[in-house]
Amino acid sequence: MTRAEKLERLQEIFRDVLDQPALRLSEEFSTSDCPEWDSVATVQIVLATEADFGIRVPMDTVAHLRRVGELLDLLP
């Protein structure tokens, strides 16, 4: 799966968790771009990403996620 395909899958997760069906993600998209992307949303996004991609993200990493690109870097 290409990085662009992974970004598309993440976009669907973000749209669902943040309840923003028209949301467009980029690797630079960050918590400062979206007030709804708070600590609770981060946990929900990570849990959905783990389920979708079959991975585990260490909790210390979750606490520091601020950009979509950082999450993409964790995907296989």
mmJSON file of the N, C-alpha and C atoms, coordinates in Angstrom:
{"data_MODEL":{"atom_site":{
"group_PDB":["ATOM","ATOM","ATOM","ATOM","ATOM","ATOM","ATOM","ATOM","ATOM","ATOM","ATOM","ATOM","ATOM","ATOM","ATOM","ATOM","ATOM","ATOM","ATOM","ATOM","ATOM","ATOM","ATOM","ATOM","ATOM","ATOM","ATOM","ATOM","ATOM","ATOM","ATOM","ATOM","ATOM","ATOM","ATOM","ATOM","ATOM","ATOM","ATOM","ATOM","ATOM","ATOM","ATOM","ATOM","ATOM","ATOM","ATOM","ATOM","ATOM","ATOM","ATOM","ATOM","ATOM","ATOM","ATOM","ATOM","ATOM","ATOM","ATOM","ATOM","ATOM","ATOM","ATOM","ATOM","ATOM","ATOM","ATOM","ATOM","ATOM","ATOM","ATOM","ATOM","ATOM","ATOM","ATOM","ATOM","ATOM","ATOM","ATOM","ATOM","ATOM","ATOM","ATOM","ATOM","ATOM","ATOM","ATOM","ATOM","ATOM","ATOM","ATOM","ATOM","ATOM","ATOM","ATOM","ATOM","ATOM","ATOM","ATOM","ATOM","ATOM","ATOM","ATOM","ATOM","ATOM","ATOM","ATOM","ATOM","ATOM","ATOM","ATOM","ATOM","ATOM","ATOM","ATOM","ATOM","ATOM","ATOM","ATOM","ATOM","ATOM","ATOM","ATOM","ATOM","ATOM","ATOM","ATOM","ATOM","ATOM","ATOM","ATOM","ATOM","ATOM","ATOM","ATOM","ATOM","ATOM","ATOM","ATOM","ATOM","ATOM","ATOM","ATOM","ATOM","ATOM","ATOM","ATOM","ATOM","ATOM","ATOM","ATOM","ATOM","ATOM","ATOM","ATOM","ATOM","ATOM","ATOM","ATOM","ATOM","ATOM","ATOM","ATOM","ATOM","ATOM","ATOM","ATOM","ATOM","ATOM","ATOM","ATOM","ATOM","ATOM","ATOM","ATOM","ATOM","ATOM","ATOM","ATOM","ATOM","ATOM","ATOM","ATOM","ATOM","ATOM","ATOM","ATOM","ATOM","ATOM","ATOM","ATOM","ATOM","ATOM","ATOM","ATOM","ATOM","ATOM","ATOM","ATOM","ATOM","ATOM","ATOM","ATOM","ATOM","ATOM","ATOM","ATOM","ATOM","ATOM","ATOM","ATOM","ATOM","ATOM","ATOM","ATOM","ATOM","ATOM","ATOM","ATOM","ATOM","ATOM","ATOM","ATOM","ATOM","ATOM","ATOM","ATOM","ATOM"],
"id":[1,2,3,4,5,6,7,8,9,10,11,12,13,14,15,16,17,18,19,20,21,22,23,24,25,26,27,28,29,30,31,32,33,34,35,36,37,38,39,40,41,42,43,44,45,46,47,48,49,50,51,52,53,54,55,56,57,58,59,60,61,62,63,64,65,66,67,68,69,70,71,72,73,74,75,76,77,78,79,80,81,82,83,84,85,86,87,88,89,90,91,92,93,94,95,96,97,98,99,100,101,102,103,104,105,106,107,108,109,110,111,112,113,114,115,116,117,118,119,120,121,122,123,124,125,126,127,128,129,130,131,132,133,134,135,136,137,138,139,140,141,142,143,144,145,146,147,148,149,150,151,152,153,154,155,156,157,158,159,160,161,162,163,164,165,166,167,168,169,170,171,172,173,174,175,176,177,178,179,180,181,182,183,184,185,186,187,188,189,190,191,192,193,194,195,196,197,198,199,200,201,202,203,204,205,206,207,208,209,210,211,212,213,214,215,216,217,218,219,220,221,222,223,224,225,226,227,228],
"type_symbol":["N","C","C","N","C","C","N","C","C","N","C","C","N","C","C","N","C","C","N","C","C","N","C","C","N","C","C","N","C","C","N","C","C","N","C","C","N","C","C","N","C","C","N","C","C","N","C","C","N","C","C","N","C","C","N","C","C","N","C","C","N","C","C","N","C","C","N","C","C","N","C","C","N","C","C","N","C","C","N","C","C","N","C","C","N","C","C","N","C","C","N","C","C","N","C","C","N","C","C","N","C","C","N","C","C","N","C","C","N","C","C","N","C","C","N","C","C","N","C","C","N","C","C","N","C","C","N","C","C","N","C","C","N","C","C","N","C","C","N","C","C","N","C","C","N","C","C","N","C","C","N","C","C","N","C","C","N","C","C","N","C","C","N","C","C","N","C","C","N","C","C","N","C","C","N","C","C","N","C","C","N","C","C","N","C","C","N","C","C","N","C","C","N","C","C","N","C","C","N","C","C","N","C","C","N","C","C","N","C","C","N","C","C","N","C","C","N","C","C","N","C","C","N","C","C","N","C","C"],
"label_atom_id":["N","CA","C","N","CA","C","N","CA","C","N","CA","C","N","CA","C","N","CA","C","N","CA","C","N","CA","C","N","CA","C","N","CA","C","N","CA","C","N","CA","C","N","CA","C","N","CA","C","N","CA","C","N","CA","C","N","CA","C","N","CA","C","N","CA","C","N","CA","C","N","CA","C","N","CA","C","N","CA","C","N","CA","C","N","CA","C","N","CA","C","N","CA","C","N","CA","C","N","CA","C","N","CA","C","N","CA","C","N","CA","C","N","CA","C","N","CA","C","N","CA","C","N","CA","C","N","CA","C","N","CA","C","N","CA","C","N","CA","C","N","CA","C","N","CA","C","N","CA","C","N","CA","C","N","CA","C","N","CA","C","N","CA","C","N","CA","C","N","CA","C","N","CA","C","N","CA","C","N","CA","C","N","CA","C","N","CA","C","N","CA","C","N","CA","C","N","CA","C","N","CA","C","N","CA","C","N","CA","C","N","CA","C","N","CA","C","N","CA","C","N","CA","C","N","CA","C","N","CA","C","N","CA","C","N","CA","C","N","CA","C","N","CA","C","N","CA","C","N","CA","C","N","CA","C","N","CA","C","N","CA","C","N","CA","C"],
"label_alt_id":[null,null,null,null,null,null,null,null,null,null,null,null,null,null,null,null,null,null,null,null,null,null,null,null,null,null,null,null,null,null,null,null,null,null,null,null,null,null,null,null,null,null,null,null,null,null,null,null,null,null,null,null,null,null,null,null,null,null,null,null,null,null,null,null,null,null,null,null,null,null,null,null,null,null,null,null,null,null,null,null,null,null,null,null,null,null,null,null,null,null,null,null,null,null,null,null,null,null,null,null,null,null,null,null,null,null,null,null,null,null,null,null,null,null,null,null,null,null,null,null,null,null,null,null,null,null,null,null,null,null,null,null,null,null,null,null,null,null,null,null,null,null,null,null,null,null,null,null,null,null,null,null,null,null,null,null,null,null,null,null,null,null,null,null,null,null,null,null,null,null,null,null,null,null,null,null,null,null,null,null,null,null,null,null,null,null,null,null,null,null,null,null,null,null,null,null,null,null,null,null,null,null,null,null,null,null,null,null,null,null,null,null,null,null,null,null,null,null,null,null,null,null,null,null,null,null,null,null],
"label_comp_id":["MET","MET","MET","THR","THR","THR","ARG","ARG","ARG","ALA","ALA","ALA","GLU","GLU","GLU","LYS","LYS","LYS","LEU","LEU","LEU","GLU","GLU","GLU","ARG","ARG","ARG","LEU","LEU","LEU","GLN","GLN","GLN","GLU","GLU","GLU","ILE","ILE","ILE","PHE","PHE","PHE","ARG","ARG","ARG","ASP","ASP","ASP","VAL","VAL","VAL","LEU","LEU","LEU","ASP","ASP","ASP","GLN","GLN","GLN","PRO","PRO","PRO","ALA","ALA","ALA","LEU","LEU","LEU","ARG","ARG","ARG","LEU","LEU","LEU","SER","SER","SER","GLU","GLU","GLU","GLU","GLU","GLU","PHE","PHE","PHE","SER","SER","SER","THR","THR","THR","SER","SER","SER","ASP","ASP","ASP","CYS","CYS","CYS","PRO","PRO","PRO","GLU","GLU","GLU","TRP","TRP","TRP","ASP","ASP","ASP","SER","SER","SER","VAL","VAL","VAL","ALA","ALA","ALA","THR","THR","THR","VAL","VAL","VAL","GLN","GLN","GLN","ILE","ILE","ILE","VAL","VAL","VAL","LEU","LEU","LEU","ALA","ALA","ALA","THR","THR","THR","GLU","GLU","GLU","ALA","ALA","ALA","ASP","ASP","ASP","PHE","PHE","PHE","GLY","GLY","GLY","ILE","ILE","ILE","ARG","ARG","ARG","VAL","VAL","VAL","PRO","PRO","PRO","MET","MET","MET","ASP","ASP","ASP","THR","THR","THR","VAL","VAL","VAL","ALA","ALA","ALA","HIS","HIS","HIS","LEU","LEU","LEU","ARG","ARG","ARG","ARG","ARG","ARG","VAL","VAL","VAL","GLY","GLY","GLY","GLU","GLU","GLU","LEU","LEU","LEU","LEU","LEU","LEU","ASP","ASP","ASP","LEU","LEU","LEU","LEU","LEU","LEU","PRO","PRO","PRO"],
"label_asym_id":["A","A","A","A","A","A","A","A","A","A","A","A","A","A","A","A","A","A","A","A","A","A","A","A","A","A","A","A","A","A","A","A","A","A","A","A","A","A","A","A","A","A","A","A","A","A","A","A","A","A","A","A","A","A","A","A","A","A","A","A","A","A","A","A","A","A","A","A","A","A","A","A","A","A","A","A","A","A","A","A","A","A","A","A","A","A","A","A","A","A","A","A","A","A","A","A","A","A","A","A","A","A","A","A","A","A","A","A","A","A","A","A","A","A","A","A","A","A","A","A","A","A","A","A","A","A","A","A","A","A","A","A","A","A","A","A","A","A","A","A","A","A","A","A","A","A","A","A","A","A","A","A","A","A","A","A","A","A","A","A","A","A","A","A","A","A","A","A","A","A","A","A","A","A","A","A","A","A","A","A","A","A","A","A","A","A","A","A","A","A","A","A","A","A","A","A","A","A","A","A","A","A","A","A","A","A","A","A","A","A","A","A","A","A","A","A","A","A","A","A","A","A","A","A","A","A","A","A"],
"label_entity_id":["1","1","1","1","1","1","1","1","1","1","1","1","1","1","1","1","1","1","1","1","1","1","1","1","1","1","1","1","1","1","1","1","1","1","1","1","1","1","1","1","1","1","1","1","1","1","1","1","1","1","1","1","1","1","1","1","1","1","1","1","1","1","1","1","1","1","1","1","1","1","1","1","1","1","1","1","1","1","1","1","1","1","1","1","1","1","1","1","1","1","1","1","1","1","1","1","1","1","1","1","1","1","1","1","1","1","1","1","1","1","1","1","1","1","1","1","1","1","1","1","1","1","1","1","1","1","1","1","1","1","1","1","1","1","1","1","1","1","1","1","1","1","1","1","1","1","1","1","1","1","1","1","1","1","1","1","1","1","1","1","1","1","1","1","1","1","1","1","1","1","1","1","1","1","1","1","1","1","1","1","1","1","1","1","1","1","1","1","1","1","1","1","1","1","1","1","1","1","1","1","1","1","1","1","1","1","1","1","1","1","1","1","1","1","1","1","1","1","1","1","1","1","1","1","1","1","1","1"],
"label_seq_id":[1,1,1,2,2,2,3,3,3,4,4,4,5,5,5,6,6,6,7,7,7,8,8,8,9,9,9,10,10,10,11,11,11,12,12,12,13,13,13,14,14,14,15,15,15,16,16,16,17,17,17,18,18,18,19,19,19,20,20,20,21,21,21,22,22,22,23,23,23,24,24,24,25,25,25,26,26,26,27,27,27,28,28,28,29,29,29,30,30,30,31,31,31,32,32,32,33,33,33,34,34,34,35,35,35,36,36,36,37,37,37,38,38,38,39,39,39,40,40,40,41,41,41,42,42,42,43,43,43,44,44,44,45,45,45,46,46,46,47,47,47,48,48,48,49,49,49,50,50,50,51,51,51,52,52,52,53,53,53,54,54,54,55,55,55,56,56,56,57,57,57,58,58,58,59,59,59,60,60,60,61,61,61,62,62,62,63,63,63,64,64,64,65,65,65,66,66,66,67,67,67,68,68,68,69,69,69,70,70,70,71,71,71,72,72,72,73,73,73,74,74,74,75,75,75,76,76,76],
"pdbx_PDB_ins_code":[null,null,null,null,null,null,null,null,null,null,null,null,null,null,null,null,null,null,null,null,null,null,null,null,null,null,null,null,null,null,null,null,null,null,null,null,null,null,null,null,null,null,null,null,null,null,null,null,null,null,null,null,null,null,null,null,null,null,null,null,null,null,null,null,null,null,null,null,null,null,null,null,null,null,null,null,null,null,null,null,null,null,null,null,null,null,null,null,null,null,null,null,null,null,null,null,null,null,null,null,null,null,null,null,null,null,null,null,null,null,null,null,null,null,null,null,null,null,null,null,null,null,null,null,null,null,null,null,null,null,null,null,null,null,null,null,null,null,null,null,null,null,null,null,null,null,null,null,null,null,null,null,null,null,null,null,null,null,null,null,null,null,null,null,null,null,null,null,null,null,null,null,null,null,null,null,null,null,null,null,null,null,null,null,null,null,null,null,null,null,null,null,null,null,null,null,null,null,null,null,null,null,null,null,null,null,null,null,null,null,null,null,null,null,null,null,null,null,null,null,null,null,null,null,null,null,null,null],
"Cartn_x":[0.85,0.0,0.903,0.579,1.377,1.058,1.925,1.707,0.425,0.164,-1.063,-2.308,-2.257,-3.389,-3.595,-2.498,-2.603,-3.213,-2.811,-3.366,-4.87,-5.313,-6.747,-7.494,-6.921,-7.563,-7.604,-6.52,-6.503,-7.533,-7.687,-8.658,-10.062,-10.409,-11.723,-11.862,-10.786,-10.81,-11.002,-10.23,-10.336,-11.726,-12.261,-13.602,-14.635,-14.519,-15.473,-15.313,-14.091,-13.85,-14.18,-13.776,-13.981,-15.339,-16.11,-17.436,-17.387,-16.436,-16.255,-16.133,-17.263,-17.249,-16.497,-16.293,-15.592,-14.116,-13.628,-12.252,-11.261,-10.27,-9.201,-7.899,-7.249,-5.984,-4.797,-3.733,-2.411,-1.452,-0.223,0.746,1.035,0.856,1.137,-0.04,-1.213,-2.397,-2.064,-2.39,-2.007,-3.147,-2.9,-3.891,-4.226,-3.292,-3.564,-4.496,-4.661,-5.554,-7.001,-7.22,-8.558,-8.81,-9.599,-9.865,-10.498,-11.218,-11.855,-10.831,-9.628,-8.597,-7.909,-8.535,-8.001,-7.446,-7.131,-6.517,-7.461,-8.742,-9.715,-9.815,-9.891,-9.955,-8.685,-7.54,-6.281,-6.351,-6.838,-6.954,-7.916,-9.043,-10.016,-9.412,-8.681,-8.034,-7.014,-6.209,-5.191,-5.839,-6.865,-7.542,-8.128,-8.757,-9.326,-8.219,-7.119,-5.984,-5.38,-5.223,-4.685,-5.579,-6.878,-7.807,-7.766,-7.72,-7.755,-6.467,-5.335,-4.045,-3.413,-4.038,-3.502,-2.166,-2.034,-0.783,-1.06,0.006,-0.075,0.816,0.289,1.048,1.338,2.618,2.957,2.315,1.851,1.159,2.033,3.347,4.198,4.248,4.068,4.001,2.672,1.592,0.251,0.227,0.852,0.838,1.501,2.355,3.091,2.637,1.621,1.151,0.501,0.978,0.425,0.159,0.741,0.606,0.231,-0.52,-0.914,0.323,1.324,2.551,3.23,3.147,3.719,3.0,1.695,0.909,1.2,1.315,1.649,2.979,3.932,5.263,5.211,4.176,4.042,3.416,2.853,2.119,3.076,2.774,3.639,3.472],
"Cartn_y":[-1.171,0.0,1.244,2.176,3.395,4.346,5.314,6.324,7.113,7.396,8.117,7.303,5.99,5.13,5.08,5.058,5.085,6.402,7.503,8.811,8.84,8.229,8.159,7.389,6.277,5.499,6.292,6.999,7.84,8.958,9.488,10.557,10.09,8.881,8.337,8.197,7.766,7.637,9.012,9.993,11.341,11.916,11.716,12.219,11.641,10.351,9.684,10.154,10.134,10.497,11.967,12.837,14.275,14.749,13.835,14.142,15.315,15.193,16.207,15.493,15.184,14.388,15.011,16.309,16.968,17.23,16.762,17.014,16.485,17.308,16.902,16.892,15.747,15.612,15.803,16.277,16.283,15.817,15.538,15.102,16.207,17.451,18.589,18.942,18.369,18.648,18.337,19.289,19.115,19.492,19.276,19.604,21.094,21.928,23.372,23.74,22.844,23.084,22.718,22.003,21.48,21.458,22.405,22.459,21.176,20.445,19.2,18.076,18.238,17.221,17.47,16.989,17.15,15.815,15.726,14.503,13.305,13.528,12.434,11.952,12.886,12.52,11.793,12.208,11.533,10.06,9.778,8.379,7.623,8.224,7.57,7.326,8.298,8.156,7.027,6.988,5.943,4.569,4.449,3.151,2.679,3.584,3.221,2.861,3.585,3.31,1.954,1.664,0.361,-0.767,-0.612,-1.645,-1.79,-0.673,-0.701,-1.26,-0.909,-1.303,-2.488,-2.966,-4.12,-3.836,-2.661,-2.273,-1.913,-1.659,-1.137,0.098,1.167,2.405,2.559,2.675,2.837,4.099,4.006,5.133,6.381,6.225,7.415,8.117,7.373,7.96,8.672,8.063,8.658,10.039,10.166,11.424,12.568,12.245,13.285,13.478,12.756,12.907,14.272,15.008,16.326,16.553,15.678,15.84,14.508,14.586,13.379,12.632,13.36,12.725,11.86,12.274,11.477,10.142,10.171,8.936,8.064,8.681,7.933,7.206,7.859,7.247,5.949,5.778,4.588,3.404,3.655,2.609,1.741,0.439,-0.48,-0.284],
"Cartn_z":[0.0,0.0,0.0,-0.85,-0.949,0.2,0.385,1.425,1.139,-0.132,-0.511,-0.17,-0.375,-0.03,1.488,2.227,3.687,4.151,3.506,3.851,3.594,2.509,2.211,3.293,3.74,4.81,6.111,6.407,7.604,7.501,6.308,6.112,6.486,6.117,6.477,7.99,8.651,10.107,10.745,10.306,10.858,10.614,9.421,9.117,10.073,10.329,11.213,12.659,13.171,14.569,14.828,13.911,14.113,13.611,13.032,12.499,11.519,10.578,9.541,8.188,7.556,6.328,5.157,5.173,4.06,4.371,5.504,5.921,4.89,4.557,3.632,4.408,4.456,5.174,4.264,4.85,4.233,5.315,4.942,5.943,6.952,6.545,7.419,8.333,8.075,8.889,10.342,11.242,12.638,13.582,14.852,15.868,15.858,15.451,15.401,14.243,13.275,12.135,12.44,13.527,13.805,15.312,15.819,17.253,17.811,16.972,17.423,17.664,17.116,17.294,18.636,19.688,21.031,21.52,22.798,23.325,23.252,23.478,23.381,21.933,21.002,19.579,19.154,19.695,19.355,19.739,20.932,21.376,20.469,20.13,19.245,17.858,17.34,16.028,16.065,17.116,17.227,17.363,18.178,18.325,16.996,16.253,14.954,13.958,14.015,13.124,13.454,14.735,15.135,14.621,14.756,14.291,12.779,12.08,10.618,10.013,10.6,10.032,10.748,11.825,12.54,13.21,13.792,14.452,15.91,16.643,18.002,18.059,18.617,18.786,20.273,20.641,22.06,22.641,23.887,24.521,24.604,24.801,24.856,23.505,22.42,21.089,20.896,21.356,21.23,21.88,23.02,23.765,23.012,22.045,21.326,19.881,19.435,18.055,17.86,16.867,16.577,15.095,14.235,12.787,12.153,11.071,10.341,9.842,9.387,8.892,9.939,11.206,12.276,12.413,12.252,12.312,11.085,9.937,8.717,8.855,9.506,9.686,10.493,11.289,12.134,11.391,10.223,9.495,8.684,8.647,7.874,6.375],
"occupancy":[1.0,1.0,1.0,1.0,1.0,1.0,1.0,1.0,1.0,1.0,1.0,1.0,1.0,1.0,1.0,1.0,1.0,1.0,1.0,1.0,1.0,1.0,1.0,1.0,1.0,1.0,1.0,1.0,1.0,1.0,1.0,1.0,1.0,1.0,1.0,1.0,1.0,1.0,1.0,1.0,1.0,1.0,1.0,1.0,1.0,1.0,1.0,1.0,1.0,1.0,1.0,1.0,1.0,1.0,1.0,1.0,1.0,1.0,1.0,1.0,1.0,1.0,1.0,1.0,1.0,1.0,1.0,1.0,1.0,1.0,1.0,1.0,1.0,1.0,1.0,1.0,1.0,1.0,1.0,1.0,1.0,1.0,1.0,1.0,1.0,1.0,1.0,1.0,1.0,1.0,1.0,1.0,1.0,1.0,1.0,1.0,1.0,1.0,1.0,1.0,1.0,1.0,1.0,1.0,1.0,1.0,1.0,1.0,1.0,1.0,1.0,1.0,1.0,1.0,1.0,1.0,1.0,1.0,1.0,1.0,1.0,1.0,1.0,1.0,1.0,1.0,1.0,1.0,1.0,1.0,1.0,1.0,1.0,1.0,1.0,1.0,1.0,1.0,1.0,1.0,1.0,1.0,1.0,1.0,1.0,1.0,1.0,1.0,1.0,1.0,1.0,1.0,1.0,1.0,1.0,1.0,1.0,1.0,1.0,1.0,1.0,1.0,1.0,1.0,1.0,1.0,1.0,1.0,1.0,1.0,1.0,1.0,1.0,1.0,1.0,1.0,1.0,1.0,1.0,1.0,1.0,1.0,1.0,1.0,1.0,1.0,1.0,1.0,1.0,1.0,1.0,1.0,1.0,1.0,1.0,1.0,1.0,1.0,1.0,1.0,1.0,1.0,1.0,1.0,1.0,1.0,1.0,1.0,1.0,1.0,1.0,1.0,1.0,1.0,1.0,1.0,1.0,1.0,1.0,1.0,1.0,1.0,1.0,1.0,1.0,1.0,1.0,1.0],
"B_iso_or_equiv":[0.0,0.0,0.0,0.0,0.0,0.0,0.0,0.0,0.0,0.0,0.0,0.0,0.0,0.0,0.0,0.0,0.0,0.0,0.0,0.0,0.0,0.0,0.0,0.0,0.0,0.0,0.0,0.0,0.0,0.0,0.0,0.0,0.0,0.0,0.0,0.0,0.0,0.0,0.0,0.0,0.0,0.0,0.0,0.0,0.0,0.0,0.0,0.0,0.0,0.0,0.0,0.0,0.0,0.0,0.0,0.0,0.0,0.0,0.0,0.0,0.0,0.0,0.0,0.0,0.0,0.0,0.0,0.0,0.0,0.0,0.0,0.0,0.0,0.0,0.0,0.0,0.0,0.0,0.0,0.0,0.0,0.0,0.0,0.0,0.0,0.0,0.0,0.0,0.0,0.0,0.0,0.0,0.0,0.0,0.0,0.0,0.0,0.0,0.0,0.0,0.0,0.0,0.0,0.0,0.0,0.0,0.0,0.0,0.0,0.0,0.0,0.0,0.0,0.0,0.0,0.0,0.0,0.0,0.0,0.0,0.0,0.0,0.0,0.0,0.0,0.0,0.0,0.0,0.0,0.0,0.0,0.0,0.0,0.0,0.0,0.0,0.0,0.0,0.0,0.0,0.0,0.0,0.0,0.0,0.0,0.0,0.0,0.0,0.0,0.0,0.0,0.0,0.0,0.0,0.0,0.0,0.0,0.0,0.0,0.0,0.0,0.0,0.0,0.0,0.0,0.0,0.0,0.0,0.0,0.0,0.0,0.0,0.0,0.0,0.0,0.0,0.0,0.0,0.0,0.0,0.0,0.0,0.0,0.0,0.0,0.0,0.0,0.0,0.0,0.0,0.0,0.0,0.0,0.0,0.0,0.0,0.0,0.0,0.0,0.0,0.0,0.0,0.0,0.0,0.0,0.0,0.0,0.0,0.0,0.0,0.0,0.0,0.0,0.0,0.0,0.0,0.0,0.0,0.0,0.0,0.0,0.0,0.0,0.0,0.0,0.0,0.0,0.0],
"pdbx_formal_charge":[null,null,null,null,null,null,null,null,null,null,null,null,null,null,null,null,null,null,null,null,null,null,null,null,null,null,null,null,null,null,null,null,null,null,null,null,null,null,null,null,null,null,null,null,null,null,null,null,null,null,null,null,null,null,null,null,null,null,null,null,null,null,null,null,null,null,null,null,null,null,null,null,null,null,null,null,null,null,null,null,null,null,null,null,null,null,null,null,null,null,null,null,null,null,null,null,null,null,null,null,null,null,null,null,null,null,null,null,null,null,null,null,null,null,null,null,null,null,null,null,null,null,null,null,null,null,null,null,null,null,null,null,null,null,null,null,null,null,null,null,null,null,null,null,null,null,null,null,null,null,null,null,null,null,null,null,null,null,null,null,null,null,null,null,null,null,null,null,null,null,null,null,null,null,null,null,null,null,null,null,null,null,null,null,null,null,null,null,null,null,null,null,null,null,null,null,null,null,null,null,null,null,null,null,null,null,null,null,null,null,null,null,null,null,null,null,null,null,null,null,null,null,null,null,null,null,null,null],
"auth_seq_id":[1,1,1,2,2,2,3,3,3,4,4,4,5,5,5,6,6,6,7,7,7,8,8,8,9,9,9,10,10,10,11,11,11,12,12,12,13,13,13,14,14,14,15,15,15,16,16,16,17,17,17,18,18,18,19,19,19,20,20,20,21,21,21,22,22,22,23,23,23,24,24,24,25,25,25,26,26,26,27,27,27,28,28,28,29,29,29,30,30,30,31,31,31,32,32,32,33,33,33,34,34,34,35,35,35,36,36,36,37,37,37,38,38,38,39,39,39,40,40,40,41,41,41,42,42,42,43,43,43,44,44,44,45,45,45,46,46,46,47,47,47,48,48,48,49,49,49,50,50,50,51,51,51,52,52,52,53,53,53,54,54,54,55,55,55,56,56,56,57,57,57,58,58,58,59,59,59,60,60,60,61,61,61,62,62,62,63,63,63,64,64,64,65,65,65,66,66,66,67,67,67,68,68,68,69,69,69,70,70,70,71,71,71,72,72,72,73,73,73,74,74,74,75,75,75,76,76,76],
"auth_comp_id":["MET","MET","MET","THR","THR","THR","ARG","ARG","ARG","ALA","ALA","ALA","GLU","GLU","GLU","LYS","LYS","LYS","LEU","LEU","LEU","GLU","GLU","GLU","ARG","ARG","ARG","LEU","LEU","LEU","GLN","GLN","GLN","GLU","GLU","GLU","ILE","ILE","ILE","PHE","PHE","PHE","ARG","ARG","ARG","ASP","ASP","ASP","VAL","VAL","VAL","LEU","LEU","LEU","ASP","ASP","ASP","GLN","GLN","GLN","PRO","PRO","PRO","ALA","ALA","ALA","LEU","LEU","LEU","ARG","ARG","ARG","LEU","LEU","LEU","SER","SER","SER","GLU","GLU","GLU","GLU","GLU","GLU","PHE","PHE","PHE","SER","SER","SER","THR","THR","THR","SER","SER","SER","ASP","ASP","ASP","CYS","CYS","CYS","PRO","PRO","PRO","GLU","GLU","GLU","TRP","TRP","TRP","ASP","ASP","ASP","SER","SER","SER","VAL","VAL","VAL","ALA","ALA","ALA","THR","THR","THR","VAL","VAL","VAL","GLN","GLN","GLN","ILE","ILE","ILE","VAL","VAL","VAL","LEU","LEU","LEU","ALA","ALA","ALA","THR","THR","THR","GLU","GLU","GLU","ALA","ALA","ALA","ASP","ASP","ASP","PHE","PHE","PHE","GLY","GLY","GLY","ILE","ILE","ILE","ARG","ARG","ARG","VAL","VAL","VAL","PRO","PRO","PRO","MET","MET","MET","ASP","ASP","ASP","THR","THR","THR","VAL","VAL","VAL","ALA","ALA","ALA","HIS","HIS","HIS","LEU","LEU","LEU","ARG","ARG","ARG","ARG","ARG","ARG","VAL","VAL","VAL","GLY","GLY","GLY","GLU","GLU","GLU","LEU","LEU","LEU","LEU","LEU","LEU","ASP","ASP","ASP","LEU","LEU","LEU","LEU","LEU","LEU","PRO","PRO","PRO"],
"auth_asym_id":["A","A","A","A","A","A","A","A","A","A","A","A","A","A","A","A","A","A","A","A","A","A","A","A","A","A","A","A","A","A","A","A","A","A","A","A","A","A","A","A","A","A","A","A","A","A","A","A","A","A","A","A","A","A","A","A","A","A","A","A","A","A","A","A","A","A","A","A","A","A","A","A","A","A","A","A","A","A","A","A","A","A","A","A","A","A","A","A","A","A","A","A","A","A","A","A","A","A","A","A","A","A","A","A","A","A","A","A","A","A","A","A","A","A","A","A","A","A","A","A","A","A","A","A","A","A","A","A","A","A","A","A","A","A","A","A","A","A","A","A","A","A","A","A","A","A","A","A","A","A","A","A","A","A","A","A","A","A","A","A","A","A","A","A","A","A","A","A","A","A","A","A","A","A","A","A","A","A","A","A","A","A","A","A","A","A","A","A","A","A","A","A","A","A","A","A","A","A","A","A","A","A","A","A","A","A","A","A","A","A","A","A","A","A","A","A","A","A","A","A","A","A","A","A","A","A","A","A"],
"auth_atom_id":["N","CA","C","N","CA","C","N","CA","C","N","CA","C","N","CA","C","N","CA","C","N","CA","C","N","CA","C","N","CA","C","N","CA","C","N","CA","C","N","CA","C","N","CA","C","N","CA","C","N","CA","C","N","CA","C","N","CA","C","N","CA","C","N","CA","C","N","CA","C","N","CA","C","N","CA","C","N","CA","C","N","CA","C","N","CA","C","N","CA","C","N","CA","C","N","CA","C","N","CA","C","N","CA","C","N","CA","C","N","CA","C","N","CA","C","N","CA","C","N","CA","C","N","CA","C","N","CA","C","N","CA","C","N","CA","C","N","CA","C","N","CA","C","N","CA","C","N","CA","C","N","CA","C","N","CA","C","N","CA","C","N","CA","C","N","CA","C","N","CA","C","N","CA","C","N","CA","C","N","CA","C","N","CA","C","N","CA","C","N","CA","C","N","CA","C","N","CA","C","N","CA","C","N","CA","C","N","CA","C","N","CA","C","N","CA","C","N","CA","C","N","CA","C","N","CA","C","N","CA","C","N","CA","C","N","CA","C","N","CA","C","N","CA","C","N","CA","C","N","CA","C","N","CA","C","N","CA","C","N","CA","C","N","CA","C"],
"pdbx_PDB_model_num":[1,1,1,1,1,1,1,1,1,1,1,1,1,1,1,1,1,1,1,1,1,1,1,1,1,1,1,1,1,1,1,1,1,1,1,1,1,1,1,1,1,1,1,1,1,1,1,1,1,1,1,1,1,1,1,1,1,1,1,1,1,1,1,1,1,1,1,1,1,1,1,1,1,1,1,1,1,1,1,1,1,1,1,1,1,1,1,1,1,1,1,1,1,1,1,1,1,1,1,1,1,1,1,1,1,1,1,1,1,1,1,1,1,1,1,1,1,1,1,1,1,1,1,1,1,1,1,1,1,1,1,1,1,1,1,1,1,1,1,1,1,1,1,1,1,1,1,1,1,1,1,1,1,1,1,1,1,1,1,1,1,1,1,1,1,1,1,1,1,1,1,1,1,1,1,1,1,1,1,1,1,1,1,1,1,1,1,1,1,1,1,1,1,1,1,1,1,1,1,1,1,1,1,1,1,1,1,1,1,1,1,1,1,1,1,1,1,1,1,1,1,1,1,1,1,1,1,1]
}}}
